[in-house]
Amino acid sequence: MNRLQLIISWVFAVQGIMAQSPYISRVFEYVPAPGQFVNVAPEWEEGDDAEAMRRKAEENLANHNNQMITLGGWGGYVTFGFDHMVKNLRGRYDFKIVGNAIYSTSDWNDNSRMGGSAEPGIVLVSHDDNGNGLPDDPWYELAGSEYRNPLTKHDYVCTYYRPAADHVAVRDPEDKFITDTAYVRWKDNYGGEGHVKKVSFNRQNYYPNWVTADSLTFSGERLPDNGVDERAQGNNYVLYCYDWGYADNHPNDPKFGTDDESVPEHLRHVSEFKIDWAVDGEGKRVWLPGIHFVKVYTGVNQFNGWIGEVSTEVQDAWDLHLLDANGKAVTEEEEEDEPSPYDLDGDGWLTIDDIMELIRIYLAPS
């Protein structure tokens, strides 16, 4: 490679780093389980296949478009990536995932813990080990607060079955909002079975219209049920938040602010994640320099009256070393950050001055 070629390659490398987006850049997979918002968020249209739906999920999430997608019931997932490596800075929160959870202010809420519409999604991360830009490298779960809960099932498998073409709805005689109690049947590897019931607010098909197979099987981890019918009437469920480590589990902004250290850390950093939490398939801590890919899947298999099934939703995600938790640009990193090899003038920024310094160095007489 001659000097001019080397200069050009460095210029493009610097420009690539300068152009890093903090947001999701691509959706690689969108595979929801049956649920009440499937075929709606994003919207399925006649002729859409799996690739068309992946593109629609990407249109909703990428580049801060901030449009919700549903993952459906337990196991449904989305895989997305960034255009750079999100660094693992030890002890710090590295990225944020935006959902649509809210806290409840209703009088049946157990005020000893936070609850409302939490629909926890399990988060996995991956580093692009082979450098091909695809999520085909090992995955590591971010072990949240319920990872070592004895009620958590780490080897859970669940199969959903498409309703027959001649299926006849079975209404709930005691709940007018549940229009089909025997809609999408499911069966798991623990002997459990049940249905994703249909609710009156969402009348479209809950089984993904673009899936040609008559069954869908997912495997992973099942978290304990988080919905409680506080009035024991079958229709007043509060979906309680787990402490930390799950998507769509707390509201996107901390209710108590970020500065009051008397407030537990997880309530000051809601919807934020540390790569430090990564564990391998045996539950052992692993260290990753950073991550390129994220997978989120619905972690709870529970039906909650007229609210419907627990179904994780995702709207956005970003690198917390480029934007803070409020989405504002980060202007300085702490001393533990490694300096960029392209910051030739040492001012902490990648600018045209660095490019000019590179050209000066390589054009200088030998």
N, C-alpha and C positions, 0 to 999 in steps of 0.2 A: 504494500500500500504506500503510495507516495504522499508527500506532505499535504497536497491539496485534498486528496481523498480523506486523509486523516482529519483534516480540519473540518471538512463537510460532515463527517460522521460524528464528530464531537459537537458540532453546532446542532445537528438534529437531536443528539442525545440531550443536550441542554434544553432545547426547545421542548422536547418531550416531557422533561421533568417540570419545566415551567408551566406546561399546559395541563398538569395533573388536575383531574376533577375530584373533589371530595366525595362526590355522590356515586351511586350505583351507575355503572357504565353499560352493563349488559345483564340480561336474564338468560341463563343457559337451559333451565328446565322449569316448566310449570305443570305440576301434576297434583291437582287438588283431589281430595277424597269427596264423596258425596256430601252435600251440605246445602243450607237454605239460600246461600248467595252464589252458589256455583251456577254457571251459565249467565250470570248477571254482572259479576265483578271479577274479571272483565266480561263484557257481553259477548256471548256466542251468537254468531249469525250463520244462517244456512250456508253450508259449504266449508265452514271453518274446520280445519284439522288440527292436530296437536301443534304443528309448527305455527299455524296462524294464531293459535291461542298463546303460544310462547311469545310471539311478537307483540301481541296485545298486552300481555303482562309486562313486557319490556317497555312498551310505550307508556304504561301507567307508572312504572317505577323509575326508569332510568332518567338521568340528568335532572333530578329534582322535579319531575312532573307531579309527584306527590298525589297520585291517584290510587285509591285502595284496591288491592286484590284480596280475594278470600282464598284460604287454603282448605276450606271445607272441614270435615270431621277429622277424627284422629288419623294421623299419618300423612295427610295431604301436605305437599311441600312445594317450595320454590327454591331454586338455586340461582344466586346472582353473584356478580363479581365487580371489582373495581379496576380502574385502568392503571393501577400501581399497587405496590405492596403497602398495606396498612401496617405500620410498624408496631411491634410489641415493645412498649416502653414499660419496664417493670414497675408494678405498683400503680400504674395509671390506667384510666379508662381509655380504650383505643377506638371504639366506634359506637355508634348509636343506631338503633332500629326504631322507626316510628310505626306505631299501630293506631288503634282507635279505642283503647280501654279508657274508662272513666271511673271515678269513685262515686259511690252512691251516697246520697244525703237522706235516703228514706229512713223512717223510724224503725224499720225492722232490721236495719244493718247492725251487726255486732261491732260496736265501737272499739273493741279491744284489738281489732285488726282491720286493715284496709281492704275494702271490697267494693264491688260495683259490677262492672262488666269485664272482668279479667278473663282472658282466653289464652292461657300461656302457650307459647310456642317454643319448642326446644331448638337451640342454636348450635350448629356445627360450623367449624372453620377448616380451611385447607390452605396450605402454602403451595405455590406452583413449583414443586420440586424439579420437574422436568423441563420447565420453561417454555411449554408449548401453548400457554394461554388458555388451557382448557381445564375444567375441574375433574381431572382424572387421577389425582394424587390422593394420598391418604386423608381421611376426614377425622377430625377430633371434636368431641363434644365439649362445649363449654359447660362444665359441671355446675349447675345452679344450686340453689338452696335445697332442693328436694332430691338431689342426685343420690344421696345416701339415706334417704327416707326409706325405712323398711317396707313401706307400702308401694314404692316405685317398682315397676316391673321393667327390667332391663332387656328382656328377651321377648317382647310382646309382638305378636303377629295378628293382624286383623284383615279379614276379607269381606268386601262389600259386594252385594249381588244386585244387578239391574232388575228393577221391577218388571214383571212379565207384561207383555203388550196388552193382555186382557185383565190386568190387575184392577181390582175394584177397591176403592178407598174404604177404609174402616174408620169412621169418625169416632172421636172420644165423646161419649155421652155426657161427661161431666165437665168438659172443657171445650167451649165453642171455638177456641183459637187453634186447637189441634184437629186438623181436617183429615189426617190419615195416620193412624197409629201403627200400621203395618206396611209402611212405604218401602224404604230401602233396608233390606235385611243385612245384618252383619253377624259374623261369627269369629271368635278368636281362639287362640291356642291354649287358653286357660279354661275352656269349657263354657265361656260366656257367650251369650248371643242376645240380640235385640234388634231394634230398628232405628234408623234415622227417620224420625217422624216428620210429617209435613205440617207446617203451620200456615195459618190463613194469610199472613202478611206476604208470603212468597209462594206463588202458585206455579212457577215454572218447574221444569224437571230439575231434580237435585243431583241425579247421576250425570256426570259430564257427557254432554251430547256428542262430543267428538271422539269419545272412546268407543271402539267397535266391540271390544271384548265384553262379555256378560258379567265379568267379575273383576274386581280390583283388589290386589293384596298389597299391604304395606307392612313393614317391619321396623322395629325401633324400640323406643322406651315409652312406657305409659306412665304418666304422672298420676298421683292420687286425684280423685274427684275434688274439685274446688267449689262446686255449686251447692248451696244450702238453701232449702226451702224454709225461710225463717218463720213463716206463719203456719207451716205444716198443712197447707191447703192445696199443695201441688201447683201453685201459680205465683208464688212470691219468692223467686230465687234471687239470692245474692251470690255473685261469682267472686270469691275471695282471691286476693292477690297472694302469690308466693313472694317470699322476701326479695329474691334477686336472681338474675341469671336467665330470664325468659323474655321473649318478645311478646308484645301486646298484653302485658301482665300488669303494668302500672300505666297511668297517663303519661303522656310524652314530656310534660313539664312538672317539676317537683312542686307539690302543694305547699311545702314548708320552706321553699327556697334552698339555697346551697351553702349558706354561710353559718347557719346555726349548728354548731357541733354537738349540741345536746340531742339533735335529731339523728336517728340511726343513719349510717352512711348510705344504705341502700335506698332510703327515701330521699336522699339528697342527689342521688345519681340514677333516677328512674330511667329505664329504657337504654341504659348505657352498659357496655360490655368490656371486660378485660380479656385479652388473649391469654393472660396468665392462668385463666380458669381451665384451659384445655387439658383434657385427659384422653388416654388411649382407650382401646376396647376393653381393657382390663381395669379401667378406673385409675390408672397411674398417671400422675402429673407429667406433662411433656412441655418442653420449652420450644417455642417457635419464634424465629426472628421477626415474623410478621405473617400476614395472611393476604391472599388474593381473592378467595372465594368464601361465600357464606351460604349455608343451607338452613332454612327454617321450616319446621314441620309442626303441625298441631299436636300438642302433647297430652291432651285430656280427652277421654272418650266418655262423654256424659251428655244426657239430654236433660234440659232444664225447663220443662213446661212450655209456656208460650214463648219464652226466649229462644227456644230451639237448642240445637246441639252447640257444644263448645267448638268454635271454629276460629282459629287464629287469622287475623288480618294483618297485612303489611302495607305500608304506604310509602316508605322512604328509608334511606339509611345513609350515613356519611361517616367519613374519617374524622375522628375527634382531634387529630393532630393538625388538621387543616381548617376545620371549623369547630367552634366550641359547642356545648350542648344546646345553646340557643340558636345555632346556625350562623354565628358571627365569625368572621375570619380570625384565625389565630395569627397574630403578628410576630410572636416570639415563642420559641420552644425552650424548654429548660435545659440546663447544662448537660444533662445526660444524653441529649440527642447527639448523634454522630454528625460532624460537619460533612456537607456534600463534597465529593471529590471535584465537582464542577464549579464550586465557589472559589475561583482562583484568586480573587482579591481579598477573600477572607472577611467580607462584610456581613455574612450570614444570609445573603440574598442571591438568587440567580438572576442576573440582569444582562443587558447587552454589554456592559463593561467586562463581564467574564468572557463573553465571546470574543471581544476585541483583544483581551489579554491573551487568550488562546491563540488567536491569529498572530499576534506579535511574537509569541514564543516560538511558534513553528515557522515563521518566516525569517526569524533572526538568523544571521550567518552562523554556520556550524563552527 
